[in-house]
């Protein structure tokens, strides 16, 4: 049976941050590296569920490692190693928990914005479009349908909300005021290039990447790719053979969970409702299918 890890506890390490999914540790004696551990927690509508998805952290980690390798020539990333045997000695007592779901990374200064690229009109972007054809500062054509492919990928930044609060879409102009015009241009160029490469590859594996969220940080004055990359947590993955514009799409991501939660009388604030076993199992299957198709790997 697949091991489930909801929360990590490594007393000899220093817990720096516990996010929605990842636990980040500093390692005594090493000032420039961090240990990033993907748990099996899952969130929806910015609320962390009480129930976990077994093996999810391993799926996210293995898929991110695949993308780091495929996209490495576009922009440098924060990966040092995912080989637990090469971690500092102080990490060894926790090797069983770390195996397959952790990576050692460079310590960076994360950007204060979320970097979202959209190739199709879906989710909050579709909701905003229904209220007006100018969305996130972009003038879109009239008459577009839900899940339509956009004429070109759009970089649509958002604020980076604290745990339990919601990100908010912002315009490129607002982003420029936060990070500066030149840096904003470079961030957008990097993210669009990453999306194009990934989306083209995914199509060869029968998957449409409708949209995704990248995380960038600064390391030695340069922008690098950090956190997770193109996982079912941060992306919408649609099967090509089931794609029908004009409606929501079946997917290999957390949309199945979101749809279930939307059917409940729940106001999308903590505490979260319990998840039926069927929802947990089918979400796990969808995540596993994304890994199998994209990275040709199974857990």
Residue pairs with C-beta under 8 A, 6 or more apart in sequence:
1 54
2 54
2 55
2 299
3 54
3 55
4 40
4 52
4 54
4 55
5 39
5 40
5 52
5 57
5 97
5 101
6 39
6 40
6 41
6 52
7 18
7 23
7 39
7 41
8 23
8 37
8 39
8 94
8 97
10 25
10 91
10 93
10 94
12 28
12 90
12 93
13 25
13 26
13 27
13 28
13 35
13 90
13 91
13 94
14 25
14 26
14 27
14 28
15 23
15 24
15 25
16 24
16 25
16 26
16 34
17 23
17 24
18 24
19 163
20 41
20 43
20 46
20 48
20 163
21 38
21 39
21 41
21 42
21 43
21 56
21 57
21 60
21 228
21 233
22 36
22 37
22 38
22 39
22 227
22 228
23 36
23 37
23 39
24 34
24 35
24 36
24 37
25 34
25 35
25 36
25 37
26 34
26 35
27 33
27 34
27 35
27 88
27 90
27 91
28 90
29 88
29 90
30 88
31 107
32 106
32 107
33 80
33 104
33 105
33 106
33 107
34 104
34 105
34 106
34 107
35 87
35 91
35 98
35 102
35 103
35 104
35 105
36 102
36 103
36 104
36 105
36 227
37 57
37 97
37 98
37 101
37 102
38 56
38 57
38 58
38 60
38 61
38 101
38 102
38 228
39 52
39 56
39 57
39 101
40 52
40 53
40 54
40 55
40 56
40 57
41 48
41 49
41 52
41 56
42 48
42 49
42 51
42 52
42 53
42 56
42 233
42 254
42 257
42 283
43 49
44 254
44 257
44 258
44 261
44 272
45 166
45 258
45 261
45 268
46 161
46 163
46 164
46 165
46 166
46 167
46 268
47 164
47 268
47 269
47 270
47 272
48 163
48 272
49 257
49 272
49 275
50 271
50 272
50 274
50 275
51 274
51 275
51 280
52 280
53 280
53 283
53 284
53 287
54 280
54 284
55 284
55 287
55 288
55 299
56 284
56 287
57 101
58 100
58 101
58 299
59 231
59 232
59 287
59 288
59 290
59 291
59 299
60 101
60 228
60 231
60 232
60 233
60 287
61 82
61 100
61 101
61 102
61 103
61 228
62 100
62 291
62 295
62 297
62 299
63 228
63 229
63 230
63 231
63 232
63 290
63 291
63 294
63 295
64 103
64 228
64 229
64 230
64 231
65 79
65 82
65 103
66 294
66 295
66 297
67 198
67 229
67 230
68 77
68 79
68 225
68 229
70 197
70 198
70 201
71 77
71 194
71 197
71 198
71 225
71 229
74 190
74 193
74 194
74 197
75 190
75 193
75 194
75 223
75 224
75 225
76 219
76 222
76 224
76 225
77 224
77 225
77 226
77 229
78 105
78 106
78 108
78 217
78 219
78 224
78 225
78 226
78 227
79 103
79 104
79 105
80 103
80 104
80 105
80 106
81 87
81 103
81 104
82 102
82 103
82 104
84 91
84 95
84 98
84 99
84 102
86 104
87 95
87 98
87 104
91 98
100 299
105 226
106 219
106 224
108 217
108 218
108 219
108 224
108 226
109 217
109 218
109 219
110 215
110 216
110 217
110 226
110 227
111 160
111 179
111 187
111 215
111 216
111 217
111 218
112 160
112 178
112 179
113 157
113 158
113 159
113 160
113 170
113 175
113 178
113 179
113 187
114 157
114 158
114 159
114 160
114 167
114 213
114 215
115 155
115 157
115 187
115 191
115 213
115 214
115 215
115 216
116 155
116 156
116 157
116 158
116 211
116 212
116 213
116 214
117 153
117 154
117 155
117 156
117 191
117 192
117 194
117 195
117 211
117 212
117 214
118 125
118 150
118 153
118 154
118 156
118 210
118 211
119 149
119 150
119 153
119 195
119 199
119 208
119 209
119 210
119 211
120 147
120 148
120 149
120 150
120 208
120 210
120 211
120 236
120 238
121 129
121 140
121 144
121 145
121 146
121 147
121 148
121 150
122 146
122 147
122 210
122 211
122 236
122 248
122 249
123 211
123 236
124 169
125 135
125 136
125 156
125 211
126 146
126 147
128 135
128 136
128 169
129 135
129 140
129 144
133 139
133 140
133 141
133 142
134 140
135 156
135 169
136 154
136 156
136 169
136 170
136 171
136 172
137 171
137 172
137 173
138 154
138 156
140 150
141 151
145 245
145 246
146 245
146 246
146 247
146 248
147 210
147 238
147 243
147 244
147 245
147 246
147 247
147 248
147 249
148 245
148 246
149 245
153 192
153 195
153 196
153 199
155 172
155 187
155 188
155 191
155 192
156 169
157 169
157 170
157 172
157 174
157 175
157 187
158 167
158 168
158 169
158 170
159 167
159 168
159 170
160 167
161 167
161 168
164 270
172 184
172 188
175 184
175 187
176 184
179 187
183 223
186 223
187 216
187 223
190 214
190 216
190 223
190 225
191 214
191 216
194 214
194 225
195 209
195 212
195 214
198 209
198 212
198 230
199 208
199 209
201 294
202 208
202 209
202 237
202 294
203 240
205 293
205 294
206 239
206 240
206 241
206 293
207 237
207 238
207 239
207 240
207 252
207 290
207 293
207 294
208 237
208 238
208 239
208 240
208 243
208 249
209 230
209 235
209 236
209 237
210 235
210 236
210 237
210 238
210 249
211 235
211 236
212 230
212 234
212 235
212 236
213 234
213 235
214 225
214 229
214 234
215 225
215 226
215 227
215 228
216 223
216 224
216 225
216 226
217 223
217 224
217 226
218 224
228 234
230 294
231 290
232 252
232 253
232 254
232 286
232 287
232 290
233 253
233 254
235 253
236 249
236 251
236 253
236 255
237 251
237 252
237 253
237 290
238 249
238 250
238 251
238 252
239 249
239 250
239 251
239 252
242 249
242 250
243 249
248 255
248 259
249 255
251 286
252 286
252 287
252 289
252 290
252 293
253 286
253 287
253 290
254 283
256 279
256 282
256 283
256 286
257 275
257 279
257 283
260 275
260 279
261 268
261 273
264 273
266 272
266 273
288 298
288 299
291 297
291 298
291 299
292 298
